[in-house]
Amino acid sequence: MSPIDESYDLVVIGGGAAGFFAAINCAENYDGARILILEKGRQPLAKVRISGGGRCNVTHACFDTATLTQYYPRGSQELRGPFSRFQPADTLRWFEKHGVMLVAEADGRIFPASNTSQTIIDCFLGAAGRNNIAIRTQCAVETLQPAEKGFELGLRQGGRLFARFVLLASGGDPGSMQLAVSAGHSLAPPVPSLFTFHVQDPRLEGLSGLSVDPVEISLPAARLSQRGPLLVTHWGVSGPAVIRLSAWAARYLHEQNYRAQLTINWLPGERPEEISAALTAAKQHTPRQQVATHAPFPALPARLWRRLVQASGMGADLTWAEATRGQLRTLGEQLSCASFTLQGKSAFKEEFVTCGGVPLREVDLRTMHSRVCPGLFLAGEVLDIDGVTGGFNFQNAWTTAWLAAQEIALRLEKSSYFSAPPMPRDG
């Protein structure tokens, strides 16, 4: 076996949001800690750079822990404890303390006041530099092996490192997740979350850019639904309601190979009987008006209304007086429970979120310390936690990384051997 080349108090595997946040907080809580961040990509913080359209949606203005957890399809119950210790209000204070002013938008999303993710990157790189945190890019860890009082790490490009503690913050990368498996963890297979739906249907053709708010979109077979804005695109449907549904249904849709039946209620504020009554009233009170041009639901886009009328078997010139009971019944169904076939998915903008990872039962959520491999900590997306859009995935990164950093710094402080690194050994 080749000799150990270097020794560190903490090696962070993954140069993303969670990795940097943990390294900085550990260094600030334990002066003189020897910390190394290993990033296998060309640039650290690459996902931070492109998040939020290059603006970096740092967190969300949701300061009640019970409410905050509801935005996490996986991890909602388990995150109550961690969020009671570090939540969005703490995130705001941390960044302001480090010279970054944050602002909340009307929808609750919080961004740097500069409106650019480079501000967050500069903050992290600056803090890493001030705390003498070493950073290596294009440096992948191939092996992670427990050793006496720490770990030995084998690097893909050659060389071996010793670390007293290791933080695995490598995101949802399947290759990196295998390091957790090699340390004794099991793995919930990563599958995509946060995506749009491919739907090819005559009712939607030519309606790209049309928005309806709100709708209720459902996956009846999975008994899942979401309410909110929907956007028709040239490939199908998108918008907050679709993205949220994709998150809660991520595993189900993966198992179905992204083929399923969708139901859209275009008028979720109306009960089916109220829709039926409105259609009957239109027939009685405006018999000479054409159905396609005289909708009793003014909030519904006219172009969509005409498509739904056509799908109900009514021609463009048909008047309300000529509409049959069967046609009105079919139109009511098109309005309240229109069925569409999901034929695939697309990534949502720049979001690259997965569900899956290390099961939370295998981690002490008070400290993010592994329950199966002493000295190993985990943070961020490597855990089986994922949130919807709006800054929630970054908040998970900040919280889990902060908790890990506190514990690692405490253990370094209590350790009686931290000042004497093991001597390099020949195998």
Sine and cosine of phi, psi and omega as CSV:
sin_phi,cos_phi,sin_psi,cos_psi,sin_omega,cos_omega
0.00,0.00,0.66,-0.75,-0.03,-1.00
-0.95,0.30,0.40,-0.92,-0.04,-1.00
-0.94,0.33,0.33,-0.94,0.10,-0.99
-0.97,0.26,0.76,-0.66,-0.06,-1.00
-1.00,0.07,-0.65,0.76,-0.07,-1.00
-0.54,-0.84,0.40,-0.92,0.02,-1.00
-0.80,-0.60,0.61,-0.79,-0.02,-1.00
-0.66,-0.75,0.40,-0.91,0.13,-0.99
-0.95,0.30,-0.63,0.78,-0.03,-1.00
-0.61,-0.80,0.78,-0.63,0.18,-0.98
-0.93,-0.38,0.83,-0.56,0.03,-1.00
-0.98,-0.18,0.86,-0.52,0.03,-1.00
-1.00,-0.09,0.96,-0.27,-0.03,-1.00
0.86,-0.51,0.92,-0.40,-0.02,-1.00
-0.99,-0.15,0.74,0.67,0.04,-1.00
-0.95,-0.30,-0.36,-0.93,-0.08,-1.00
-0.85,0.52,-0.80,0.60,-0.05,-1.00
-0.91,0.42,-0.66,0.75,-0.03,-1.00
-0.88,0.47,-0.75,0.67,0.00,-1.00
-0.92,0.39,-0.67,0.74,-0.05,-1.00
-0.89,0.45,-0.65,0.76,0.02,-1.00
-0.92,0.39,-0.72,0.69,-0.03,-1.00
-0.87,0.49,-0.70,0.71,-0.02,-1.00
-0.91,0.42,-0.71,0.71,-0.02,-1.00
-0.92,0.39,-0.59,0.81,0.06,-1.00
-0.90,0.43,-0.72,0.69,0.00,-1.00
-0.89,0.46,-0.61,0.79,-0.01,-1.00
-0.96,0.28,-0.35,0.94,0.02,-1.00
-0.99,-0.10,-0.26,0.96,0.05,-1.00
-0.66,-0.75,0.99,-0.17,-0.09,-1.00
-0.90,0.44,0.74,-0.67,0.06,-1.00
1.00,0.00,0.05,1.00,0.01,-1.00
-0.89,0.46,0.69,-0.72,0.05,-1.00
-1.00,-0.02,0.94,-0.34,-0.15,-0.99
-0.82,-0.58,0.67,-0.74,0.04,-1.00
-0.78,-0.63,0.76,-0.66,0.12,-0.99
-0.97,-0.25,0.80,-0.60,0.04,-1.00
-0.94,-0.34,0.84,-0.54,0.01,-1.00
-0.84,-0.54,0.82,-0.57,-0.07,-1.00
-0.98,0.17,-0.28,0.96,0.04,-1.00
-0.99,0.11,0.04,-1.00,-0.03,-1.00
-0.96,0.27,-0.51,0.86,-0.05,-1.00
-0.77,-0.64,0.66,-0.75,0.13,-0.99
-0.96,0.27,0.34,-0.94,0.12,-0.99
0.86,0.52,0.53,0.85,-0.05,-1.00
-0.90,0.44,-0.63,0.78,-0.02,-1.00
-0.95,0.31,-0.55,0.83,0.09,-1.00
-0.88,0.48,-0.65,0.76,-0.06,-1.00
-0.87,0.49,-0.66,0.75,-0.11,-0.99
-0.99,-0.12,-0.14,0.99,-0.07,-1.00
-0.91,0.42,0.51,-0.86,0.02,-1.00
0.87,0.50,0.56,0.83,-0.02,-1.00
0.91,0.42,0.52,0.86,-0.02,-1.00
1.00,0.05,0.09,1.00,-0.02,-1.00
-0.97,-0.23,-0.38,0.93,0.00,-1.00
0.93,0.38,1.00,-0.09,0.06,-1.00
-0.98,0.22,1.00,0.02,-0.20,-0.98
-0.88,0.47,-0.69,0.72,0.00,-1.00
-0.28,-0.96,-0.25,-0.97,-0.04,-1.00
-0.75,-0.66,0.58,-0.82,-0.02,-1.00
-0.98,0.20,0.89,0.45,0.06,-1.00
-0.82,-0.57,0.96,-0.27,-0.18,-0.98
-0.95,-0.30,0.10,1.00,0.09,-1.00
-0.98,-0.19,0.86,-0.51,-0.12,-0.99
-0.86,0.51,-0.70,0.71,-0.03,-1.00
-0.89,0.46,-0.64,0.77,0.03,-1.00
-0.95,0.33,-0.66,0.75,-0.03,-1.00
-0.85,0.53,-0.67,0.74,-0.06,-1.00
-0.91,0.41,-0.34,0.94,-0.03,-1.00
-0.94,0.34,-0.18,0.98,0.00,-1.00
-1.00,-0.04,0.20,0.98,-0.04,-1.00
-0.86,-0.51,0.97,-0.25,0.03,-1.00
-0.85,0.53,-0.62,0.79,0.11,-0.99
-0.89,-0.45,0.84,-0.55,0.02,-1.00
0.97,-0.26,0.08,1.00,-0.11,-0.99
-0.87,0.50,-0.74,0.68,-0.02,-1.00
-0.95,0.31,-0.67,0.75,-0.08,-1.00
-0.93,0.37,-0.42,0.91,-0.07,-1.00
-0.99,0.15,-0.09,1.00,-0.02,-1.00
-0.86,0.51,-0.72,0.69,0.01,-1.00
-0.90,0.43,-0.81,0.59,0.04,-1.00
-0.82,0.57,-0.67,0.74,-0.02,-1.00
-0.94,0.34,-0.38,0.93,0.07,-1.00
-0.94,0.34,-0.29,0.96,0.00,-1.00
-0.97,-0.22,-0.50,0.86,0.01,-1.00
-0.46,-0.89,0.95,-0.32,-0.08,-1.00
-0.77,-0.63,-0.09,-1.00,-0.08,-1.00
-0.81,0.59,-0.58,0.81,0.03,-1.00
-0.88,0.47,-0.61,0.79,0.04,-1.00
-0.94,0.35,-0.57,0.82,0.05,-1.00
-0.88,0.47,-0.71,0.70,0.02,-1.00
-0.86,0.51,-0.70,0.71,-0.01,-1.00
-0.90,0.44,-0.63,0.77,-0.04,-1.00
-0.89,0.45,-0.75,0.66,-0.05,-1.00
-0.93,0.37,-0.62,0.79,0.04,-1.00
-0.90,0.44,-0.63,0.78,0.06,-1.00
-0.88,0.47,-0.51,0.86,-0.01,-1.00
-0.99,-0.12,0.30,0.95,0.15,-0.99
1.00,0.06,0.22,0.98,0.00,-1.00
-0.93,-0.37,0.90,-0.43,0.07,-1.00
-1.00,0.07,0.70,-0.71,-0.01,-1.00
-0.90,-0.43,0.51,-0.86,0.02,-1.00
-0.75,-0.66,0.60,-0.80,0.02,-1.00
-0.99,-0.12,0.69,-0.72,0.08,-1.00
-1.00,-0.03,0.10,-0.99,-0.11,-0.99
-0.86,0.50,-0.52,0.86,-0.03,-1.00
-1.00,0.05,0.09,1.00,0.06,-1.00
0.99,-0.13,-0.24,0.97,0.01,-1.00
-0.93,0.36,0.62,-0.78,-0.06,-1.00
-0.90,-0.44,0.78,-0.62,-0.04,-1.00
-0.80,-0.60,0.31,-0.95,0.16,-0.99
-0.90,0.44,0.58,-0.81,-0.02,-1.00
-0.87,0.49,-0.43,0.90,0.03,-1.00
-0.94,0.33,-0.27,0.96,0.00,-1.00
0.92,0.40,0.44,0.90,0.05,-1.00
-0.61,-0.79,0.65,-0.76,0.01,-1.00
-0.92,0.39,-0.33,0.95,0.00,-1.00
-0.87,0.49,-0.48,0.88,0.04,-1.00
-0.88,0.47,-0.67,0.74,0.02,-1.00
-0.93,0.37,-0.67,0.74,0.01,-1.00
-0.88,0.47,-0.72,0.70,0.01,-1.00
-0.88,0.47,-0.62,0.78,0.03,-1.00
-0.87,0.49,-0.75,0.66,-0.03,-1.00
-0.92,0.39,-0.71,0.70,-0.01,-1.00
-0.91,0.41,-0.61,0.79,0.04,-1.00
-0.91,0.42,-0.70,0.71,0.01,-1.00
-0.91,0.41,-0.62,0.79,0.04,-1.00
-0.89,0.45,-0.67,0.74,0.01,-1.00
-0.90,0.43,-0.70,0.72,-0.01,-1.00
-0.90,0.45,-0.47,0.88,-0.03,-1.00
-0.98,-0.18,0.21,0.98,0.07,-1.00
0.84,0.54,0.60,0.80,0.06,-1.00
-0.99,0.11,0.83,-0.55,0.01,-1.00
-0.98,0.18,0.61,-0.79,-0.01,-1.00
-0.76,-0.65,0.78,-0.63,0.08,-1.00
-0.81,-0.59,0.77,-0.63,0.06,-1.00
-0.97,-0.24,0.24,-0.97,-0.07,-1.00
0.77,0.64,0.68,0.73,-0.05,-1.00
-0.73,-0.69,0.99,-0.17,-0.06,-1.00
-0.99,-0.15,0.62,-0.78,0.07,-1.00
-1.00,0.01,0.82,-0.58,-0.03,-1.00
-0.99,-0.13,-0.58,0.82,-0.01,-1.00
-0.70,-0.72,0.55,-0.84,0.04,-1.00
-0.71,-0.70,0.94,-0.35,-0.11,-0.99
-0.80,-0.60,0.79,-0.62,0.10,-0.99
-0.87,0.50,0.63,-0.77,0.03,-1.00
-0.68,-0.74,0.05,-1.00,0.00,-1.00
-0.88,0.48,0.86,-0.51,0.02,-1.00
0.86,0.50,0.52,0.86,0.05,-1.00
0.31,-0.95,-0.56,-0.83,-0.06,-1.00
-0.67,-0.74,0.46,-0.89,0.19,-0.98
-0.92,-0.39,0.76,-0.65,-0.03,-1.00
-0.90,-0.43,0.80,-0.60,0.09,-1.00
-0.99,-0.12,0.79,-0.62,-0.04,-1.00
-1.00,-0.07,0.58,-0.81,-0.06,-1.00
-0.88,0.47,-0.60,0.80,-0.02,-1.00
-1.00,0.08,0.09,1.00,0.02,-1.00
0.96,-0.28,0.48,-0.88,0.00,-1.00
0.98,-0.22,0.41,-0.91,-0.01,-1.00
-0.72,-0.69,0.62,-0.78,0.00,-1.00
-0.86,-0.51,0.43,-0.90,0.16,-0.99
-0.92,-0.40,0.66,-0.76,0.06,-1.00
-0.68,-0.74,0.72,-0.70,0.08,-1.00
-0.92,0.38,-0.65,0.76,0.05,-1.00
-0.74,-0.67,0.49,-0.87,0.05,-1.00
-0.80,-0.61,0.74,-0.68,0.14,-0.99
-0.94,-0.34,0.85,-0.52,0.05,-1.00
-1.00,-0.08,0.94,-0.33,-0.03,-1.00
-0.71,-0.71,0.74,0.67,-0.15,-0.99
-1.00,-0.03,0.18,0.98,0.05,-1.00
0.95,0.30,-0.43,-0.90,-0.07,-1.00
-1.00,-0.04,0.25,0.97,-0.01,-1.00
-0.91,0.42,0.87,-0.48,-0.06,-1.00
-0.85,0.52,-0.62,0.78,-0.01,-1.00
-0.89,0.46,-0.70,0.71,0.01,-1.00
-0.93,0.37,-0.55,0.83,0.01,-1.00
-0.89,0.45,-0.41,0.91,0.03,-1.00
-0.91,0.42,-0.36,0.93,0.10,-1.00
-0.90,0.44,-0.62,0.79,0.06,-1.00
-0.91,0.42,-0.62,0.78,0.04,-1.00
-0.90,0.44,-0.67,0.74,0.00,-1.00
-0.90,0.43,-0.38,0.92,0.03,-1.00
-1.00,0.04,0.01,1.00,0.07,-1.00
0.94,-0.34,-0.01,1.00,0.00,-1.00
-0.99,0.13,0.44,-0.90,0.20,-0.98
-1.00,0.00,0.03,-1.00,-0.11,-0.99
-0.55,-0.84,0.82,-0.57,0.21,-0.98
-0.99,0.16,0.90,-0.43,-0.14,-0.99
-0.80,0.60,0.77,-0.64,0.01,-1.00
-0.92,0.38,0.73,-0.69,0.11,-0.99
-0.70,-0.71,0.42,-0.91,-0.05,-1.00
-0.88,0.47,0.56,-0.83,0.17,-0.98
-0.76,-0.65,0.29,-0.96,-0.01,-1.00
0.87,0.50,0.99,0.16,0.03,-1.00
-0.55,-0.83,0.25,-0.97,0.03,-1.00
-0.99,-0.13,0.22,-0.98,-0.11,-0.99
-0.96,-0.29,0.73,-0.69,0.14,-0.99
-1.00,0.09,0.86,-0.51,0.03,-1.00
-0.65,-0.76,0.87,-0.49,0.10,-1.00
-0.95,-0.32,0.91,-0.41,-0.10,-1.00
-0.44,-0.90,0.70,-0.72,-0.01,-1.00
-0.83,0.56,-0.48,0.88,-0.02,-1.00
-0.92,0.39,-0.35,0.94,-0.05,-1.00
-0.95,-0.32,-0.16,0.99,-0.05,-1.00
-0.88,0.47,0.74,-0.67,0.03,-1.00
0.98,0.20,0.10,1.00,-0.02,-1.00
-0.97,-0.24,0.23,0.97,-0.03,-1.00
-0.81,0.59,0.75,-0.66,-0.03,-1.00
0.99,-0.13,-0.20,0.98,0.00,-1.00
-0.96,0.26,0.71,-0.71,-0.03,-1.00
-0.85,-0.52,0.65,-0.76,0.06,-1.00
-0.78,-0.62,0.79,-0.62,-0.05,-1.00
-0.60,-0.80,0.89,-0.45,0.02,1.00
-0.98,-0.17,0.20,-0.98,0.25,-0.97
-0.78,-0.63,0.21,-0.98,0.20,-0.98
-0.87,-0.49,0.88,-0.47,-0.03,-1.00
-0.92,-0.39,0.72,-0.69,-0.16,-0.99
-0.74,-0.67,0.42,-0.91,0.23,-0.97
-0.90,-0.43,1.00,0.00,-0.12,-0.99
-0.82,0.57,-0.62,0.78,-0.04,-1.00
-0.91,0.42,-0.47,0.88,0.00,-1.00
-0.99,-0.14,-0.08,1.00,-0.03,-1.00
0.83,0.56,0.72,0.70,0.00,-1.00
-0.80,-0.60,0.62,-0.78,0.04,-1.00
-0.46,-0.89,0.37,-0.93,0.07,-1.00
-0.62,-0.79,0.50,-0.87,0.02,-1.00
-0.86,-0.51,0.64,-0.77,0.03,-1.00
0.39,-0.92,-0.20,-0.98,0.00,-1.00
-0.92,0.39,0.58,-0.82,0.09,-1.00
-0.79,-0.62,0.66,-0.75,0.02,-1.00
-0.88,-0.47,0.79,-0.61,0.11,-0.99
-0.99,0.14,0.75,-0.66,0.00,-1.00
-0.87,-0.49,0.09,-1.00,-0.01,-1.00
-0.95,0.32,-0.26,0.97,0.02,-1.00
-0.95,-0.32,-0.12,0.99,-0.01,-1.00
0.38,-0.93,-0.87,-0.49,-0.03,-1.00
-0.71,-0.70,0.54,-0.84,0.03,-1.00
-0.60,-0.80,-0.34,-0.94,0.00,-1.00
0.98,-0.19,0.24,-0.97,-0.08,-1.00
-0.81,0.59,-0.64,0.77,-0.01,-1.00
-0.90,0.44,-0.66,0.75,0.00,-1.00
-0.93,0.37,-0.71,0.71,-0.04,-1.00
-0.89,0.46,-0.68,0.73,0.01,-1.00
-0.91,0.42,-0.65,0.76,0.02,-1.00
-0.90,0.44,-0.62,0.78,0.02,-1.00
-0.88,0.47,-0.56,0.83,0.00,-1.00
-0.93,0.36,-0.75,0.67,-0.03,-1.00
-0.94,0.34,-0.45,0.89,-0.04,-1.00
-0.98,-0.21,0.26,0.97,-0.14,-0.99
-0.82,0.57,-0.76,0.65,-0.05,-1.00
-0.95,0.32,-0.66,0.75,0.02,-1.00
-0.86,0.50,-0.73,0.68,-0.04,-1.00
-0.93,0.37,-0.56,0.83,0.08,-1.00
-0.89,0.46,-0.68,0.73,0.02,-1.00
-0.90,0.44,-0.50,0.87,0.00,-1.00
-1.00,0.02,0.10,1.00,-0.04,-1.00
0.84,0.54,0.53,0.85,0.05,-1.00
0.86,0.52,0.61,0.79,0.12,-0.99
-0.83,-0.56,0.88,-0.47,-0.05,-1.00
-0.28,-0.96,0.21,-0.98,0.07,-1.00
-0.99,-0.12,0.79,-0.62,0.05,-1.00
-0.97,-0.25,0.51,-0.86,0.14,-0.99
-0.83,-0.56,0.75,-0.66,0.02,-1.00
-0.87,-0.49,0.82,-0.57,0.14,-0.99
-0.99,-0.17,0.96,-0.29,-0.06,-1.00
-0.97,0.24,-0.24,0.97,-0.03,-1.00
-0.75,-0.66,0.91,0.41,-0.09,-1.00
-0.92,0.40,-0.26,0.97,0.05,-1.00
-0.99,0.15,-0.11,0.99,-0.03,-1.00
-0.91,-0.42,0.70,-0.71,0.11,-0.99
-0.97,0.24,0.46,-0.89,-0.02,-1.00
-0.79,0.61,-0.63,0.77,0.00,-1.00
-0.93,0.37,-0.50,0.87,0.05,-1.00
-0.95,0.31,-0.60,0.80,0.07,-1.00
-0.90,0.44,-0.71,0.70,0.02,-1.00
-0.87,0.50,-0.66,0.75,-0.01,-1.00
-0.91,0.40,-0.61,0.79,0.01,-1.00
-0.92,0.39,-0.61,0.79,0.03,-1.00
-0.93,0.36,-0.66,0.75,0.03,-1.00
-0.90,0.43,-0.64,0.77,0.01,-1.00
-0.91,0.42,-0.60,0.80,0.04,-1.00
-0.90,0.44,-0.63,0.78,0.02,-1.00
-0.90,0.43,-0.58,0.81,-0.04,-1.00
-0.98,0.18,-0.63,0.77,-0.17,-0.99
-0.99,-0.13,-0.35,0.93,0.01,-1.00
-0.75,-0.67,0.84,0.55,-0.13,-0.99
-0.89,0.46,-0.48,0.88,-0.07,-1.00
-1.00,0.02,-0.18,0.98,0.01,-1.00
-0.97,0.25,0.52,-0.86,0.07,-1.00
-0.98,0.22,0.69,-0.72,-0.03,-1.00
-0.87,0.49,-0.65,0.76,-0.10,-0.99
-0.92,0.39,-0.38,0.93,-0.06,-1.00
-0.92,-0.40,-0.05,1.00,-0.04,-1.00
-0.79,-0.62,1.00,0.01,-0.04,-1.00
-1.00,-0.07,0.71,-0.71,0.05,-1.00
-0.99,0.17,0.07,1.00,-0.01,-1.00
-0.84,-0.54,1.00,0.04,-0.13,-0.99
-0.89,0.45,-0.40,0.92,-0.03,-1.00
-0.97,0.26,-0.29,0.96,-0.03,-1.00
-0.99,0.16,0.76,-0.64,0.02,-1.00
-0.83,0.57,0.68,-0.73,-0.08,-1.00
-0.88,0.48,-0.62,0.78,-0.02,-1.00
-0.90,0.43,-0.65,0.76,0.04,-1.00
-0.92,0.40,-0.69,0.73,0.03,-1.00
-0.82,0.58,-0.72,0.69,-0.02,-1.00
-0.88,0.47,-0.62,0.78,0.02,-1.00
-0.92,0.40,-0.64,0.77,0.00,-1.00
-0.94,0.34,-0.58,0.82,0.08,-1.00
-0.89,0.45,-0.72,0.69,0.01,-1.00
-0.88,0.48,-0.65,0.76,0.00,-1.00
-0.92,0.38,-0.29,0.96,0.02,-1.00
-1.00,0.01,0.08,1.00,0.06,-1.00
1.00,0.03,0.30,0.95,-0.01,-1.00
-0.95,-0.32,0.76,-0.65,0.00,-1.00
-0.96,0.28,0.22,-0.98,-0.06,-1.00
-0.90,0.44,-0.46,0.89,-0.07,-1.00
-0.99,-0.13,-0.02,1.00,-0.06,-1.00
-0.91,0.41,0.74,-0.67,0.04,-1.00
-1.00,-0.01,0.25,-0.97,0.02,-1.00
-0.89,0.46,-0.57,0.82,0.01,-1.00
-0.90,0.44,-0.53,0.85,-0.04,-1.00
-0.99,0.11,-0.25,0.97,-0.04,-1.00
-0.92,0.38,0.76,-0.65,0.00,-1.00
-0.99,0.10,0.25,-0.97,0.05,-1.00
-0.87,0.50,-0.63,0.77,0.00,-1.00
-0.90,0.44,-0.66,0.75,0.02,-1.00
-0.91,0.42,-0.65,0.76,0.02,-1.00
-0.92,0.39,-0.62,0.79,0.04,-1.00
-0.89,0.45,-0.68,0.73,0.02,-1.00
-0.91,0.42,-0.64,0.77,0.03,-1.00
-0.90,0.44,-0.64,0.77,0.06,-1.00
-0.87,0.49,-0.63,0.78,0.04,-1.00
-0.93,0.37,-0.62,0.79,0.04,-1.00
-0.89,0.45,-0.54,0.84,-0.01,-1.00
-0.98,0.20,-0.61,0.79,-0.14,-0.99
-0.97,-0.23,-0.37,0.93,-0.05,-1.00
-0.42,-0.91,0.81,0.58,0.01,-1.00
-0.94,0.35,0.74,-0.68,-0.03,-1.00
-0.99,-0.16,0.72,-0.69,0.03,-1.00
-0.74,-0.68,0.42,-0.91,0.01,-1.00
-0.97,-0.23,0.86,-0.51,0.10,-1.00
-0.97,0.22,0.80,-0.60,-0.09,-1.00
-0.88,-0.47,0.07,1.00,0.00,-1.00
0.36,-0.93,-0.15,-0.99,-0.07,-1.00
-0.62,-0.79,0.25,-0.97,0.16,-0.99
-0.67,-0.74,0.50,-0.87,0.07,-1.00
-0.89,0.46,0.56,-0.83,0.00,-1.00
-1.00,0.02,0.96,-0.27,0.02,-1.00
0.76,0.65,-0.82,-0.57,-0.06,-1.00
-0.99,-0.14,0.15,0.99,-0.05,-1.00
-0.96,0.27,0.73,-0.68,0.08,-1.00
-0.77,-0.64,0.95,0.31,-0.08,-1.00
-0.95,-0.32,0.68,-0.74,0.07,-1.00
-0.86,-0.51,0.45,-0.89,0.26,-0.96
-0.98,-0.22,0.46,-0.89,-0.12,-0.99
0.91,-0.43,0.12,-0.99,-0.03,-1.00
0.79,-0.61,-0.35,-0.94,-0.04,-1.00
-0.95,0.32,0.82,-0.57,0.01,-1.00
-0.85,0.53,0.63,-0.77,-0.10,-0.99
-0.94,0.35,-0.37,0.93,0.04,-1.00
-0.92,0.40,-0.29,0.96,-0.03,-1.00
-1.00,-0.06,0.16,0.99,-0.04,-1.00
-0.75,-0.66,0.66,-0.75,0.14,-0.99
-0.98,0.20,0.96,-0.28,-0.13,-0.99
-0.96,0.27,-0.07,1.00,0.12,-0.99
-0.98,0.20,-0.44,0.90,-0.11,-0.99
-0.74,-0.67,-0.16,0.99,-0.10,-1.00
0.90,0.43,0.38,0.93,0.03,-1.00
-1.00,0.07,0.69,-0.73,0.03,-1.00
-0.88,0.48,0.66,-0.75,0.09,-1.00
-1.00,0.07,-0.16,0.99,-0.08,-1.00
-0.90,-0.44,-0.21,0.98,-0.04,-1.00
-0.63,-0.77,0.99,-0.11,-0.03,-1.00
-0.83,0.55,0.71,-0.71,0.02,-1.00
1.00,-0.05,-0.18,0.98,0.02,-1.00
-0.99,-0.16,0.73,-0.68,0.05,-1.00
-0.86,-0.51,0.42,-0.91,-0.03,-1.00
-0.70,-0.71,0.61,-0.79,-0.01,-1.00
-0.47,-0.88,0.46,-0.89,0.08,-1.00
0.99,0.16,-0.54,-0.84,-0.16,-0.99
-0.97,0.25,-0.15,0.99,0.10,-1.00
-0.91,0.41,-0.37,0.93,0.08,-1.00
-0.99,0.12,0.39,-0.92,0.02,-1.00
-0.98,0.18,0.92,0.40,0.04,-1.00
-0.71,-0.71,0.71,-0.71,0.17,-0.99
-0.45,-0.89,0.53,-0.84,-0.02,-1.00
-0.88,-0.48,0.14,-0.99,0.08,-1.00
-0.98,0.17,0.03,-1.00,0.00,-1.00
-0.95,0.31,0.37,-0.93,0.04,-1.00
0.85,-0.53,0.22,0.98,0.01,-1.00
0.98,-0.18,0.01,1.00,-0.09,-1.00
-0.96,0.28,-0.56,0.83,0.03,-1.00
-0.94,0.35,-0.60,0.80,0.09,-1.00
-0.91,0.41,-0.62,0.78,0.00,-1.00
-0.89,0.46,-0.62,0.79,0.10,-1.00
-0.87,0.50,-0.66,0.75,0.03,-1.00
-0.89,0.46,-0.73,0.68,-0.03,-1.00
-0.89,0.46,-0.71,0.71,-0.08,-1.00
-0.91,0.41,-0.78,0.62,-0.05,-1.00
-0.92,0.39,-0.58,0.81,0.03,-1.00
-0.93,0.38,-0.66,0.75,0.01,-1.00
-0.88,0.47,-0.71,0.71,0.01,-1.00
-0.88,0.47,-0.69,0.72,0.03,-1.00
-0.88,0.47,-0.68,0.73,-0.03,-1.00
-0.89,0.45,-0.66,0.75,0.01,-1.00
-0.87,0.48,-0.69,0.72,-0.05,-1.00
-0.94,0.34,-0.67,0.75,0.00,-1.00
-0.90,0.44,-0.70,0.72,0.03,-1.00
-0.88,0.47,-0.64,0.77,0.02,-1.00
-0.90,0.44,-0.67,0.74,0.00,-1.00
-0.93,0.37,-0.58,0.81,0.06,-1.00
-0.91,0.42,-0.65,0.76,-0.01,-1.00
-0.91,0.41,-0.62,0.78,-0.04,-1.00
-0.98,0.18,-0.31,0.95,-0.09,-1.00
-0.92,0.39,0.63,-0.78,0.02,-1.00
-1.00,-0.06,-0.02,1.00,-0.10,-1.00
-0.83,-0.56,0.17,0.99,-0.12,-0.99
-0.91,0.42,-0.45,0.89,-0.10,-0.99
-1.00,0.10,-0.08,1.00,-0.04,-1.00
-0.83,-0.55,1.00,0.00,0.00,-1.00
-0.90,0.43,0.53,-0.85,0.02,-1.00
-0.89,0.46,0.59,-0.81,0.02,-1.00
-0.94,0.33,0.59,-0.81,0.10,-0.99
-0.81,0.58,0.67,-0.74,-0.05,-1.00
-0.85,-0.52,0.61,-0.79,0.17,-0.98
-0.99,0.13,0.58,-0.82,0.02,-1.00
-0.97,0.22,0.00,0.00,0.00,0.00
